[in-house]
Each structure stands twice: as structure tokens, then as C-alpha cells.
């Protein structure tokens, strides 16, 4: 962790926590809040933008809240020939599909760099490492499917 990351780490954690807990009402209906588990999956800048526009992202928030606890733990999908991907991260032509998650920082999935299937590899990924790239986004509209699909 560099000095900037160390200095801002506490602030970012506090700002995300505060934003997650802010009750918001619109026309007598309460807007959905991210669960801590779902929020942990989303890169910081994307999370902040989503929280600021909760009304637009109501369905996304509800879907991610329901989906996050259903991502299989590590080791569950390794014997399935074509396991379904539950999450899709993308940036600069690179796609990362996640099949399993330990609920903390370790994920198992497939990375396809620069849309080149010949260069694709499967393995363990660090969620914090994925989110540390400021260009990475979680695909809010990805529905669980196999990579072959």
C-alpha cells in the first residue's frame, strides 16, 4: 500500500460506510440500500456514483443485494466443467468473470485480456486488487451465465 492509499484508506472506508447508512426517502417510499456484502464487490468510484443516484439504480441495488450472498464459496465450482459466472468486471477490453468468492478478498474466476480467448486464464483474484484499478467497473447488467454462453 503506497502512502496515498494508506492516507485515504480510512477516509474512503468512512465515506462508504456513511453513504451506505444514509436513509433516503422519495415520495413516501424508501430507496434501497446496499448491503455491506454487495457494496464490498463494487469499485469505490462506481459505488459512490450509484449511491448518489439510488433512484436510477433501484433494480441494480436490489439484484446485487440478492446476488452477493449466493456467490458460491471457494472450491464449490472447481469440479463443474462450465461453472456459471456470477459477476463480470471489465476495463480496457479486459473481462474478468467471477465464479466463486470467499466473502472477503479472494475470488476465483477467468480473465480474458484484450478480448483474446487464446490468452484467457483461470485462477484466484484479489478483490482489492481488481478494485484498485481506477478504470475497472462491475457490470451491473450482467446476468449469471457460463463463459461459453
C-alpha positions in Angstrom: 0.0 0.0 0.0 1.6 3.3 -1.0 1.4 6.5 1.1 -1.6 7.9 -0.7 -3.6 4.7 -0.4 -2.7 4.5 3.3 -3.7 8.1 3.9 -7.0 7.8 2.1 -7.9 4.3 3.2 -9.6 5.3 6.4 -11.4 8.2 4.8 -12.8 6.1 1.9 -14.0 3.4 4.4 -15.7 6.1 6.5 -17.3 7.8 3.4 -18.6 4.5 2.0 -20.0 3.5 5.5 -21.7 6.8 5.9 -23.2 6.7 2.4 -24.5 3.2 2.9 -26.3 4.2 6.1 -27.9 7.4 4.9 -31.6 6.9 4.8 -33.2 8.4 1.8 -36.9 8.9 1.1 -38.6 9.9 -2.1 -42.3 10.3 -2.4 -43.1 8.2 0.7 -41.1 5.2 -0.4 -37.7 4.4 1.0 -34.9 3.9 -1.6 -33.0 0.6 -1.3 -29.6 0.5 0.4 -26.7 -1.7 -0.5 -25.9 -4.5 2.0 -22.3 -4.4 3.2 -21.6 -7.6 1.3 -22.9 -6.2 -2.0 -21.1 -2.9 -1.5 -17.8 -4.7 -1.0 -18.0 -6.0 -4.6 -18.2 -2.6 -6.3 -15.3 -0.4 -7.1 -15.3 2.8 -4.9 -16.0 5.4 -7.6 -18.8 3.3 -9.1 -20.3 2.7 -5.7 -20.3 6.4 -4.8 -21.9 7.3 -8.2 -24.5 4.7 -7.7 -25.3 5.7 -4.1 -25.8 9.3 -5.3 -28.4 8.2 -7.9 -30.1 5.4 -5.9 -33.4 6.1 -7.6 -32.0 5.3 -11.0 -30.2 2.1 -9.7 -33.1 0.7 -7.6 -33.2 -2.6 -9.5 -29.4 -2.9 -9.7 -29.1 -2.4 -5.9 -31.8 -5.0 -5.2 -30.3 -7.5 -7.6 -26.8 -7.2 -6.2 -28.1 -7.4 -2.6 -29.8 -10.7 -3.5 -26.9 -12.0 -5.6 -24.0 -11.3 -3.3 -24.8 -14.0 -0.7 -25.4 -16.5 -3.4 -22.0 -16.5 -5.0 -20.5 -19.9 -4.1 -17.6 -20.1 -1.7 -14.2 -21.1 -2.9 -13.9 -24.7 -4.0 -17.6 -25.2 -4.9 -17.4 -24.7 -8.6 -13.9 -26.1 -9.4 -15.3 -29.5 -10.5 -18.0 -28.1 -12.7 -16.9 -28.2 -16.3 -18.7 -24.9 -17.2 -19.4 -23.1 -13.9 -21.7 -20.1 -14.2 -20.1 -16.7 -13.7 -21.9 -14.6 -11.0 -20.0 -11.3 -11.6 -18.4 -9.6 -14.5 -15.7 -6.9 -14.1 -14.4 -5.1 -17.2 -11.9 -2.4 -18.2 -10.0 -1.6 -21.4 -11.1 -4.6 -23.3 -10.4 -7.0 -20.4 -13.1 -9.1 -18.9 -13.0 -10.9 -15.5 -15.7 -13.4 -14.8 -16.1 -14.5 -11.2 -17.4 -18.0 -10.2 -16.6 -18.1 -6.5 -15.9 -15.7 -3.6 -14.7 -16.3 -0.1 -16.8 -13.4 1.1 -13.7 -11.3 1.9 -11.0 -10.7 -0.7 -10.3 -13.9 -2.7 -12.2 -14.7 -5.8 -11.9 -17.5 -8.4 -12.7 -16.7 -12.0 -11.5 -16.3 -15.5 -9.7 -13.3 -17.0 -9.9 -12.6 -20.8 -7.3 -9.9 -21.6 -8.0 -7.7 -24.6 -10.9 -9.9 -25.8 -8.3 -12.6 -26.7 -9.7 -16.0 -25.7 -6.3 -17.6 -26.5 -4.8 -15.6 -23.7 -7.6 -16.3 -21.2 -6.6 -17.8 -17.8 -8.4 -19.0 -14.8 -7.2 -18.5 -11.2 -7.5 -16.7 -8.0 -8.0 -13.0 -7.9 -7.8 -10.4 -5.2 -11.0 -8.3 -5.0 -9.0 -5.4 -3.5 -6.5 -5.7 -6.4 -9.3 -5.7 -9.0 -10.9 -2.7 -7.4 -7.6 -0.8 -7.1 -7.6 -0.2 -10.8 -9.5 3.0 -11.2 -10.8 2.0 -14.6 -12.4 -1.3 -13.5 -16.2 -1.4 -13.3 -18.6 -4.1 -12.2 -21.1 -4.9 -14.9 -24.4 -4.0 -13.3 -26.4 -5.6 -16.0 -24.6 -9.0 -16.3 -26.8 -11.9 -15.5 -25.2 -15.2 -14.3 -24.1 -17.3 -17.2 -21.4 -19.7 -18.3 -18.5 -18.2 -20.2 -19.4 -20.5 -23.2 -22.8 -18.7 -23.5 
